[in-house]
Amino acid sequence: MALFPCSVHGSRFRGPASHFYVFVSRDDSTTRSHVRLCMQDAAGMAELLDEQFAEVSSDETVPYPEIDSCLGCHMPIEDRHGVVIVTGYVKGADKKQWMAVLHSHCGLPSWLASVHERGLQAA
């Protein structure tokens, strides 16, 4: 039984945990959270990240991807913005990183905002 609960469903679980680190930087504020997930929710989280974020290469010689739309409202990004970077350590897989950008007034998608908030509270 896991010592800490899954950040998605809030209950302790059997088996290994996967870990995600969510970094949100906007204007002058930065927040970081550590999210622990059961294997089922980790797979779902990785799938959502693959669909809605750009993957960042772990090869430092590869530049960050060009992202031209806001994660929150999906409108073009032209002005000052925030950035969201998620680093995932899914049990049995290599480290993976994803990145998205936000307008200064847009929020995170609800599925990410809720686990980020729980990760902040658990830290």
Secondary structure, 3 states (H helix, E strand, C coil): CCCCCCCCCCCCCCCCCEEEEEEEEECCEEEEEEEEECHHHHHHHHHHHHHHCEEECCCCCCCCCCCCEECCCCCECCCCEEEEEEEEECCCCCCEEEEEEEECCCCCCHHHHHHHHHHHHHC
